[in-house]
Amino acid sequence: MSRRKLPHVPVVVDWEAVGRRIRELRGFDTTQQVFAGRIGVSQNYLSAMEHGKVQIGAEILLQISSEYGRSLEWLLTGKS
């Protein structure tokens, strides 16, 4: 029995949109320093994430998802 090979469809992540969703989670009453500490990154790295300047690793995305009760799908796509 042969397996049918599915076509490769590249997945493109809009890191600027991901950064906007992270900024939305942080809200106006939490500083970057506090938020960064809660997810285990530096304030500078959080700033780069919020501005879409870095590709965020799975470990950090999982930490944000766990800490703030949002799905990975929402973080990456904006869809619930």
SULQUIQUI-V203108 format. One record per residue. N is the residue number from 1. OMEGA is omega in whole degrees, -180 to 180 (NA if undefined). Layout:
n=N omega=OMEGA
n=N omega=OMEGA
This chain:
n=1 omega=-179
n=2 omega=178
n=3 omega=177
n=4 omega=-179
n=5 omega=179
n=6 omega=179
n=7 omega=179
n=8 omega=178
n=9 omega=-179
n=10 omega=178
n=11 omega=-180
n=12 omega=179
n=13 omega=176
n=14 omega=-175
n=15 omega=176
n=16 omega=178
n=17 omega=176
n=18 omega=178
n=19 omega=178
n=20 omega=179
n=21 omega=176
n=22 omega=178
n=23 omega=178
n=24 omega=178
n=25 omega=-178
n=26 omega=180
n=27 omega=-177
n=28 omega=-177
n=29 omega=178
n=30 omega=179
n=31 omega=175
n=32 omega=-178
n=33 omega=-179
n=34 omega=-180
n=35 omega=-179
n=36 omega=178
n=37 omega=-179
n=38 omega=-179
n=39 omega=173
n=40 omega=176
n=41 omega=177
n=42 omega=177
n=43 omega=179
n=44 omega=179
n=45 omega=177
n=46 omega=178
n=47 omega=178
n=48 omega=178
n=49 omega=-177
n=50 omega=180
n=51 omega=177
n=52 omega=-176
n=53 omega=-180
n=54 omega=171
n=55 omega=-173
n=56 omega=-180
n=57 omega=-178
n=58 omega=-178
n=59 omega=180
n=60 omega=178
n=61 omega=177
n=62 omega=179
n=63 omega=178
n=64 omega=-180
n=65 omega=-179
n=66 omega=-176
n=67 omega=-173
n=68 omega=173
n=69 omega=176
n=70 omega=-178
n=71 omega=174
n=72 omega=179
n=73 omega=179
n=74 omega=180
n=75 omega=-175
n=76 omega=-173
n=77 omega=-175
n=78 omega=-180
n=79 omega=-180
n=80 omega=NA
